[in-house]
């Protein structure tokens, strides 16, 4: 019964079909991905707990303490690098000061 069934499209129908496919494919994908994403893409433990992240200091005394900590860390790193440079025999030029 269906042996010789042929679908014949002329150029206009073919171009219309292609246009509909190209237009509807991204829309359908966006609809599928965007619908109920909590259930589809829920991965427990993917995002870190906000309590474990770095907190931005907001109070003036917290800001001052953080700035002092950063300056202290830089000074320690500089002293460590200068000591290592002295061990290797590297001296600081007077032009860089």
N, CA, C and O atoms as CSV, one atom per row, in Angstrom:
chain,resi,resn,atom,element,x,y,z
A,1,UNK,N,N,0.814,-1.191,0.000
A,1,UNK,CA,C,0.000,0.000,0.000
A,1,UNK,C,C,0.861,1.260,0.000
A,1,UNK,O,O,0.558,2.215,-0.715
A,2,UNK,N,N,1.948,1.271,0.807
A,2,UNK,CA,C,2.776,2.463,0.882
A,2,UNK,C,C,4.081,2.319,0.103
A,2,UNK,O,O,5.010,3.099,0.312
A,3,UNK,N,N,4.166,1.355,-0.773
A,3,UNK,CA,C,5.403,1.079,-1.480
A,3,UNK,C,C,5.899,2.278,-2.287
A,3,UNK,O,O,7.080,2.621,-2.253
A,4,UNK,N,N,5.015,2.880,-2.982
A,4,UNK,CA,C,5.428,3.902,-3.926
A,4,UNK,C,C,5.030,5.298,-3.477
A,4,UNK,O,O,4.805,6.191,-4.294
A,5,UNK,N,N,4.947,5.469,-2.163
A,5,UNK,CA,C,4.567,6.783,-1.650
A,5,UNK,C,C,5.763,7.728,-1.770
A,5,UNK,O,O,6.828,7.457,-1.216
A,6,UNK,N,N,5.593,8.795,-2.468
A,6,UNK,CA,C,6.654,9.759,-2.665
A,6,UNK,C,C,6.202,11.115,-2.139
A,6,UNK,O,O,5.054,11.526,-2.308
A,7,UNK,N,N,7.141,11.786,-1.501
A,7,UNK,CA,C,6.858,13.150,-1.074
A,7,UNK,C,C,7.657,14.063,-1.988
A,7,UNK,O,O,8.885,13.996,-2.042
A,8,UNK,N,N,6.957,14.894,-2.687
A,8,UNK,CA,C,7.597,15.786,-3.632
A,8,UNK,C,C,7.384,17.203,-3.120
A,8,UNK,O,O,6.253,17.648,-2.928
A,9,UNK,N,N,8.493,17.901,-2.904
A,9,UNK,CA,C,8.429,19.286,-2.460
A,9,UNK,C,C,8.976,20.179,-3.558
A,9,UNK,O,O,10.031,19.909,-4.133
A,10,UNK,N,N,8.250,21.236,-3.836
A,10,UNK,CA,C,8.846,22.192,-4.760
A,10,UNK,C,C,9.766,23.114,-3.975
A,10,UNK,O,O,9.834,23.003,-2.751
A,11,UNK,N,N,10.459,24.000,-4.625
A,11,UNK,CA,C,11.477,24.826,-3.983
A,11,UNK,C,C,10.891,25.705,-2.887
A,11,UNK,O,O,11.525,25.873,-1.845
A,12,UNK,N,N,9.721,26.262,-3.080
A,12,UNK,CA,C,9.106,27.140,-2.087
A,12,UNK,C,C,8.781,26.364,-0.816
A,12,UNK,O,O,9.038,26.852,0.284
A,13,UNK,N,N,8.227,25.180,-0.947
A,13,UNK,CA,C,7.901,24.371,0.222
A,13,UNK,C,C,9.174,23.935,0.954
A,13,UNK,O,O,9.197,23.890,2.184
A,14,UNK,N,N,10.221,23.618,0.210
A,14,UNK,CA,C,11.474,23.214,0.825
A,14,UNK,C,C,12.068,24.362,1.630
A,14,UNK,O,O,12.487,24.173,2.772
A,15,UNK,N,N,12.104,25.552,1.036
A,15,UNK,CA,C,12.657,26.705,1.734
A,15,UNK,C,C,11.812,27.065,2.953
A,15,UNK,O,O,12.363,27.450,3.984
A,16,UNK,N,N,10.514,26.952,2.861
A,16,UNK,CA,C,9.629,27.222,4.001
A,16,UNK,C,C,9.871,26.213,5.111
A,16,UNK,O,O,9.894,26.575,6.288
A,17,UNK,N,N,10.050,24.945,4.744
A,17,UNK,CA,C,10.319,23.904,5.745
A,17,UNK,C,C,11.658,24.149,6.433
A,17,UNK,O,O,11.764,24.027,7.653
A,18,UNK,N,N,12.681,24.495,5.649
A,18,UNK,CA,C,13.995,24.780,6.234
A,18,UNK,C,C,13.922,25.982,7.174
A,18,UNK,O,O,14.485,25.963,8.268
A,19,UNK,N,N,13.223,27.023,6.734
A,19,UNK,CA,C,13.097,28.221,7.572
A,19,UNK,C,C,12.396,27.881,8.882
A,19,UNK,O,O,12.826,28.325,9.947
A,20,UNK,N,N,11.335,27.107,8.815
A,20,UNK,CA,C,10.606,26.724,10.029
A,20,UNK,C,C,11.494,25.887,10.944
A,20,UNK,O,O,11.475,26.074,12.161
A,21,UNK,N,N,12.263,24.976,10.382
A,21,UNK,CA,C,13.163,24.148,11.186
A,21,UNK,C,C,14.228,25.003,11.855
A,21,UNK,O,O,14.474,24.867,13.054
A,22,UNK,N,N,14.862,25.888,11.083
A,22,UNK,CA,C,15.918,26.741,11.627
A,22,UNK,C,C,15.382,27.698,12.683
A,22,UNK,O,O,16.093,28.037,13.629
A,23,UNK,N,N,14.153,28.128,12.533
A,23,UNK,CA,C,13.555,29.054,13.492
A,23,UNK,C,C,13.087,28.333,14.754
A,23,UNK,O,O,13.296,28.829,15.861
A,24,UNK,N,N,12.463,27.179,14.600
A,24,UNK,CA,C,11.868,26.500,15.737
A,24,UNK,C,C,12.855,25.667,16.553
A,24,UNK,O,O,12.628,25.454,17.744
A,25,UNK,N,N,13.935,25.195,15.953
A,25,UNK,CA,C,14.886,24.371,16.693
A,25,UNK,C,C,15.483,25.107,17.889
A,25,UNK,O,O,15.429,24.570,18.996
A,26,UNK,N,N,16.056,26.317,17.731
A,26,UNK,CA,C,16.593,26.997,18.917
A,26,UNK,C,C,15.524,27.361,19.932
A,26,UNK,O,O,15.773,27.346,21.138
A,27,UNK,N,N,14.332,27.688,19.444
A,27,UNK,CA,C,13.248,28.029,20.367
A,27,UNK,C,C,12.871,26.808,21.201
A,27,UNK,O,O,12.678,26.925,22.411
A,28,UNK,N,N,12.764,25.645,20.573
A,28,UNK,CA,C,12.429,24.423,21.312
A,28,UNK,C,C,13.533,24.047,22.292
A,28,UNK,O,O,13.243,23.617,23.408
A,29,UNK,N,N,14.789,24.200,21.896
A,29,UNK,CA,C,15.897,23.889,22.794
A,29,UNK,C,C,15.877,24.835,23.992
A,29,UNK,O,O,16.037,24.399,25.132
A,30,UNK,N,N,15.682,26.130,23.734
A,30,UNK,CA,C,15.631,27.092,24.840
A,30,UNK,C,C,14.452,26.801,25.768
A,30,UNK,O,O,14.566,26.948,26.985
A,31,UNK,N,N,13.322,26.391,25.196
A,31,UNK,CA,C,12.162,26.063,26.025
A,31,UNK,C,C,12.460,24.840,26.896
A,31,UNK,O,O,12.140,24.827,28.084
A,32,UNK,N,N,13.076,23.812,26.299
A,32,UNK,CA,C,13.386,22.603,27.053
A,32,UNK,C,C,14.389,22.900,28.165
A,32,UNK,O,O,14.191,22.473,29.302
A,33,UNK,N,N,15.456,23.621,27.853
A,33,UNK,CA,C,16.491,23.902,28.840
A,33,UNK,C,C,15.981,24.862,29.901
A,33,UNK,O,O,16.312,24.710,31.077
A,34,UNK,N,N,15.192,25.837,29.514
A,34,UNK,CA,C,14.756,26.861,30.452
A,34,UNK,C,C,13.587,26.463,31.328
A,34,UNK,O,O,13.292,27.162,32.298
A,35,UNK,N,N,12.913,25.373,31.027
A,35,UNK,CA,C,11.736,24.980,31.784
A,35,UNK,C,C,12.130,24.017,32.895
A,35,UNK,O,O,12.677,22.949,32.620
A,36,UNK,N,N,11.863,24.379,34.138
A,36,UNK,CA,C,12.109,23.542,35.307
A,36,UNK,C,C,13.587,23.173,35.450
A,36,UNK,O,O,13.935,22.002,35.605
A,37,UNK,N,N,14.436,24.177,35.397
A,37,UNK,CA,C,15.867,23.923,35.471
A,37,UNK,C,C,16.312,23.449,36.841
A,37,UNK,O,O,17.326,22.760,36.955
A,38,UNK,N,N,15.576,23.802,37.879
A,38,UNK,CA,C,15.961,23.352,39.214
A,38,UNK,C,C,15.939,21.829,39.307
A,38,UNK,O,O,16.806,21.227,39.941
A,39,UNK,N,N,14.956,21.216,38.679
A,39,UNK,CA,C,14.858,19.763,38.756
A,39,UNK,C,C,15.857,19.083,37.808
A,39,UNK,O,O,16.426,18.048,38.154
A,40,UNK,N,N,16.074,19.656,36.619
A,40,UNK,CA,C,16.946,19.021,35.632
A,40,UNK,C,C,18.419,19.148,35.982
A,40,UNK,O,O,19.170,18.177,35.893
A,41,UNK,N,N,18.831,20.343,36.379
A,41,UNK,CA,C,20.256,20.610,36.536
A,41,UNK,C,C,20.663,20.803,37.985
A,41,UNK,O,O,21.672,21.455,38.253
A,42,UNK,N,N,19.916,20.263,38.916
A,42,UNK,CA,C,20.233,20.434,40.323
A,42,UNK,C,C,21.394,19.509,40.689
A,42,UNK,O,O,21.282,18.286,40.605
A,43,UNK,N,N,22.508,20.118,41.096
A,43,UNK,CA,C,23.675,19.356,41.531
A,43,UNK,C,C,24.010,19.808,42.942
A,43,UNK,O,O,24.610,20.868,43.121
A,44,UNK,N,N,23.633,19.024,43.952
A,44,UNK,CA,C,23.922,19.445,45.326
A,44,UNK,C,C,25.422,19.580,45.549
A,44,UNK,O,O,26.205,18.723,45.138
A,45,UNK,N,N,25.807,20.664,46.202
A,45,UNK,CA,C,27.200,20.905,46.504
A,45,UNK,C,C,27.986,21.550,45.377
A,45,UNK,O,O,29.200,21.711,45.499
A,46,UNK,N,N,27.328,21.928,44.277
A,46,UNK,CA,C,28.045,22.553,43.160
A,46,UNK,C,C,28.509,23.954,43.536
A,46,UNK,O,O,29.673,24.295,43.325
A,47,UNK,N,N,27.612,24.775,44.093
A,47,UNK,CA,C,27.968,26.119,44.526
A,47,UNK,C,C,28.432,26.058,45.974
A,47,UNK,O,O,27.837,25.342,46.779
A,48,UNK,N,N,29.486,26.800,46.322
A,48,UNK,CA,C,29.967,26.766,47.706
A,48,UNK,C,C,28.982,27.434,48.651
A,48,UNK,O,O,28.200,28.299,48.256
A,49,UNK,N,N,29.038,27.018,49.892
A,49,UNK,CA,C,28.178,27.592,50.922
A,49,UNK,C,C,28.605,29.039,51.159
A,49,UNK,O,O,29.798,29.287,51.336
A,50,UNK,N,N,27.685,30.003,51.170
A,50,UNK,CA,C,28.066,31.402,51.359
A,50,UNK,C,C,28.814,31.660,52.666
A,50,UNK,O,O,29.583,32.617,52.748
A,51,UNK,N,N,28.610,30.840,53.677
A,51,UNK,CA,C,29.306,31.039,54.951
A,51,UNK,C,C,30.801,30.735,54.826
A,51,UNK,O,O,31.597,31.240,55.617
A,52,UNK,N,N,31.194,29.911,53.840
A,52,UNK,CA,C,32.599,29.550,53.693
A,52,UNK,C,C,33.361,30.494,52.765
A,52,UNK,O,O,34.580,30.378,52.642
A,53,UNK,N,N,32.670,31.418,52.116
A,53,UNK,CA,C,33.314,32.340,51.194
A,53,UNK,C,C,33.936,33.512,51.940
A,53,UNK,O,O,33.622,33.764,53.103
A,54,UNK,N,N,34.826,34.224,51.250
A,54,UNK,CA,C,35.409,35.426,51.830
A,54,UNK,C,C,34.309,36.470,52.021
A,54,UNK,O,O,33.486,36.697,51.134
A,55,UNK,N,N,34.312,37.086,53.173
A,55,UNK,CA,C,33.330,38.112,53.467
A,55,UNK,C,C,33.976,39.480,53.299
A,55,UNK,O,O,35.084,39.704,53.786
A,56,UNK,N,N,33.307,40.383,52.624
A,56,UNK,CA,C,33.823,41.732,52.433
A,56,UNK,C,C,33.609,42.509,53.721
A,56,UNK,O,O,32.487,42.566,54.224
A,57,UNK,N,N,34.675,43.116,54.273
A,57,UNK,CA,C,34.499,43.880,55.507
A,57,UNK,C,C,33.707,45.158,55.227
A,57,UNK,O,O,33.950,45.853,54.241
A,58,UNK,N,N,32.760,45.450,56.110
A,58,UNK,CA,C,31.892,46.615,55.916
A,58,UNK,C,C,32.098,47.680,56.994
A,58,UNK,O,O,31.882,48.866,56.745
A,59,UNK,N,N,32.508,47.267,58.166
A,59,UNK,CA,C,32.721,48.216,59.258
A,59,UNK,C,C,34.117,48.824,59.139
A,59,UNK,O,O,35.045,48.163,58.672
A,60,UNK,N,N,34.270,50.095,59.564
A,60,UNK,CA,C,35.583,50.750,59.443
A,60,UNK,C,C,36.704,50.008,60.164
A,60,UNK,O,O,37.811,49.907,59.634
A,61,UNK,N,N,36.444,49.491,61.350
A,61,UNK,CA,C,37.503,48.779,62.070
A,61,UNK,C,C,37.862,47.471,61.376
A,61,UNK,O,O,39.018,47.052,61.427
A,62,UNK,N,N,36.891,46.810,60.723
A,62,UNK,CA,C,37.187,45.592,59.972
A,62,UNK,C,C,38.030,45.918,58.741
A,62,UNK,O,O,38.935,45.164,58.384
A,63,UNK,N,N,37.730,47.040,58.097
A,63,UNK,CA,C,38.486,47.456,56.914
A,63,UNK,C,C,39.928,47.769,57.308
A,63,UNK,O,O,40.866,47.355,56.625
A,64,UNK,N,N,40.103,48.498,58.407
A,64,UNK,CA,C,41.450,48.826,58.868
A,64,UNK,C,C,42.234,47.568,59.232
A,64,UNK,O,O,43.425,47.469,58.936
A,65,UNK,N,N,41.577,46.615,59.867
A,65,UNK,CA,C,42.252,45.369,60.226
A,65,UNK,C,C,42.652,44.595,58.971
A,65,UNK,O,O,43.733,44.007,58.929
A,66,UNK,N,N,41.802,44.587,57.958
A,66,UNK,CA,C,42.115,43.881,56.715
A,66,UNK,C,C,43.269,44.561,55.977
A,66,UNK,O,O,44.145,43.877,55.447
A,67,UNK,N,N,43.283,45.894,55.934
A,67,UNK,CA,C,44.375,46.618,55.290
A,67,UNK,C,C,45.687,46.343,56.025
A,67,UNK,O,O,46.722,46.141,55.390
A,68,UNK,N,N,45.649,46.335,57.359
A,68,UNK,CA,C,46.857,46.046,58.139
A,68,UNK,C,C,47.348,44.624,57.870
A,68,UNK,O,O,48.553,44.393,57.774
A,69,UNK,N,N,46.424,43.673,57.746
A,69,UNK,CA,C,46.802,42.289,57.458
A,69,UNK,C,C,47.467,42.180,56.088
A,69,UNK,O,O,48.457,41.466,55.929
A,70,UNK,N,N,46.920,42.891,55.096
A,70,UNK,CA,C,47.489,42.854,53.749
A,70,UNK,C,C,48.880,43.477,53.744
A,70,UNK,O,O,49.799,42.929,53.136
A,71,UNK,N,N,49.046,44.624,54.419
A,71,UNK,CA,C,50.361,45.271,54.487
A,71,UNK,C,C,51.380,44.371,55.185
A,71,UNK,O,O,52.531,44.284,54.759
A,72,UNK,N,N,50.956,43.705,56.253
A,72,UNK,CA,C,51.848,42.807,56.992
A,72,UNK,C,C,52.269,41.630,56.100
A,72,UNK,O,O,53.432,41.226,56.104
A,73,UNK,N,N,51.317,41.089,55.341
A,73,UNK,CA,C,51.629,39.970,54.449
A,73,UNK,C,C,52.599,40.408,53.358
A,73,UNK,O,O,53.517,39.664,53.012
A,74,UNK,N,N,52.404,41.612,52.811
A,74,UNK,CA,C,53.317,42.117,51.778
A,74,UNK,C,C,54.722,42.326,52.344
A,74,UNK,O,O,55.715,41.992,51.698
A,75,UNK,N,N,54.797,42.882,53.557
A,75,UNK,CA,C,56.105,43.119,54.171
A,75,UNK,C,C,56.820,41.790,54.428
A,75,UNK,O,O,58.024,41.685,54.193
A,76,UNK,N,N,56.097,40.776,54.905
A,76,UNK,CA,C,56.698,39.467,55.133
A,76,UNK,C,C,57.191,38.843,53.825
A,76,UNK,O,O,58.271,38.254,53.779
A,77,UNK,N,N,56.398,38.978,52.773
A,77,UNK,CA,C,56.790,38.420,51.485
A,77,UNK,C,C,58.023,39.150,50.947
A,77,UNK,O,O,58.944,38.526,50.420
A,78,UNK,N,N,58.031,40.488,51.088
A,78,UNK,CA,C,59.186,41.267,50.618
A,78,UNK,C,C,60.452,40.871,51.379
A,78,UNK,O,O,61.510,40.699,50.773
A,79,UNK,N,N,60.349,40.724,52.713
A,79,UNK,CA,C,61.506,40.326,53.518
A,79,UNK,C,C,61.999,38.943,53.110
A,79,UNK,O,O,63.204,38.705,53.032
A,80,UNK,N,N,61.059,38.031,52.850
A,80,UNK,CA,C,61.423,36.676,52.438
A,80,UNK,C,C,62.136,36.700,51.082
A,80,UNK,O,O,63.128,35.997,50.888
A,81,UNK,N,N,61.631,37.510,50.145
A,81,UNK,CA,C,62.254,37.593,48.829
A,81,UNK,C,C,63.621,38.278,48.893
A,81,UNK,O,O,64.548,37.882,48.186
A,82,UNK,N,N,63.746,39.307,49.742
A,82,UNK,CA,C,65.037,39.973,49.889
A,82,UNK,C,C,66.073,39.024,50.493
A,82,UNK,O,O,67.229,39.019,50.072
A,83,UNK,N,N,65.663,38.228,51.470
A,83,UNK,CA,C,66.584,37.252,52.068
A,83,UNK,C,C,67.013,36.221,51.039
A,83,UNK,O,O,68.181,35.836,50.996
A,84,UNK,N,N,66.088,35.773,50.218
A,84,UNK,CA,C,66.417,34.794,49.180
A,84,UNK,C,C,67.352,35.414,48.147
A,84,UNK,O,O,68.259,34.747,47.650
A,85,UNK,N,N,67.132,36.698,47.820
A,85,UNK,CA,C,67.996,37.381,46.857
A,85,UNK,C,C,69.409,37.536,47.425
A,85,UNK,O,O,70.390,37.380,46.697
A,86,UNK,N,N,69.515,37.841,48.717
A,86,UNK,CA,C,70.837,37.949,49.340
A,86,UNK,C,C,71.565,36.612,49.304
A,86,UNK,O,O,72.774,36.566,49.078
A,87,UNK,N,N,70.825,35.515,49.528
A,87,UNK,CA,C,71.436,34.187,49.475
A,87,UNK,C,C,71.988,33.881,48.083
A,87,UNK,O,O,73.024,33.232,47.938
A,88,UNK,N,N,71.282,34.357,47.073
A,88,UNK,CA,C,71.703,34.107,45.695
A,88,UNK,C,C,72.732,35.125,45.212
A,88,UNK,O,O,73.268,34.986,44.112
A,89,UNK,N,N,73.014,36.145,46.020
A,89,UNK,CA,C,74.002,37.151,45.654
A,89,UNK,C,C,73.471,38.258,44.786
A,89,UNK,O,O,74.245,38.960,44.135
A,90,UNK,N,N,72.178,38.428,44.762
A,90,UNK,CA,C,71.558,39.494,43.970
A,90,UNK,C,C,71.404,40.709,44.876
A,90,UNK,O,O,70.876,40.623,45.985
A,91,UNK,N,N,71.893,41.865,44.358
A,91,UNK,CA,C,71.784,43.088,45.146
A,91,UNK,C,C,70.851,44.062,44.446
A,91,UNK,O,O,70.742,44.070,43.220
A,92,UNK,N,N,70.178,44.885,45.248
A,92,UNK,CA,C,69.237,45.847,44.723
A,92,UNK,C,C,70.002,47.052,44.172
A,92,UNK,O,O,70.933,47.540,44.813
A,93,UNK,N,N,69.616,47.530,42.995
A,93,UNK,CA,C,70.242,48.710,42.404
A,93,UNK,C,C,69.721,49.963,43.068
A,93,UNK,O,O,68.582,50.006,43.534
A,94,UNK,N,N,70.571,50.997,43.109
A,94,UNK,CA,C,70.132,52.268,43.688
A,94,UNK,C,C,69.166,52.996,42.760
A,94,UNK,O,O,68.432,53.872,43.216
A,95,UNK,N,N,69.144,52.658,41.467
A,95,UNK,CA,C,68.261,53.318,40.526
A,95,UNK,C,C,66.810,52.952,40.752
A,95,UNK,O,O,65.925,53.748,40.439
A,96,UNK,N,N,66.538,51.777,41.284
A,96,UNK,CA,C,65.160,51.314,41.480
A,96,UNK,C,C,64.490,51.942,42.686
A,96,UNK,O,O,63.274,51.823,42.837
A,97,UNK,N,N,65.239,52.604,43.545
A,97,UNK,CA,C,64.631,53.162,44.752
A,97,UNK,C,C,63.915,54.422,44.494
A,97,UNK,O,O,63.351,55.011,45.416
